[in-house]
Amino acid sequence: MTPAGSAQAAKPTAADLDLSSVEWRRTSYTGGNNNCAEYGRAGDFIVWRDSKRPEQEPLVYTKAEVKALLDGVRAGELDYLLD
């Protein structure tokens, strides 16, 4: 359960954000099977979706969450997911 005063409690869902002006960008590597992710900025949040299903609600992340993910990737902390 998330404490009411935490940053997580204040994070909106995609339905709460105006996605009409998001400039979606697509990852460049698909592995040859068209598995692309699309991402963009919606105000102070980063939104992420499956390029094959753009009509589905995207995931919403804070900048700190994305930074932590990228730092973990750079450090090799997620390599086990691809084994």
Secondary structure by P-SEA (a helix, b strand, c coil): ccccccccccccccccccccccbbbbbcccccccbbbbbbbcccbbbbbcccccccbbbbbcaaaaaaaaaaaaacccccccc
